[in-house]
Amino acid sequence: MTEPQTETEIDDIEALQTALAETRAALAEAQGRAAYLALEAAFRAAAHTAGLRADAVADALALAAEGHAVDGEGRPVELATGEAADLAAWLEGQRTDHPGWWPDSSGGGAAGVVATSLSGGITLTRDQARDPARYRAAREAASRTGLPLAILG
C-alpha cells in the first residue's frame, strides 16, 4: 500500500478510522445488549416456572446477572466457572435469602394460589386466571375440594 500523498487523503483515512472505531463500539454494545436479552429471556422462563412473583423478577434478574451470562449459543453460564448454569436451581437456592420473591402459600398445598372461597366456590380475577400456573393450581384445588371455580370480571 502506498503512503497517502495529500492532506485530503490523510483526512479521509482518519475519518474512516474514526467511523470504523465507532462501528466497532456500536457492535460491541449491540452484542452486549443481545446477550443480556438472551439471559433475561432464559431467566424469565425459569422465574415463571419457579413461581416467582411478577414484581420480584426485576430484582432477581439483577442479582442473577451479577453471576451469570450467556455463551455464544445463547445458553446461560456461570461467570465464575464458565460452566452451564441451571437458573431454576439458582432461583431455588435464593428461597432462603429472598423469601419475598415467592407468593405466600394460601393453604393446604396450594403453592401460591391467590384464590378466595366466595359463596362456596373458588374464585380468581381475570388477571389471576391469565397466569397458567395460578389457574392450574386453582382448578386443581377446586377439583380436590369439589367446589366450583369462578373467574370474576
Disulfide bonds with the S-S distance in Angstrom:
none
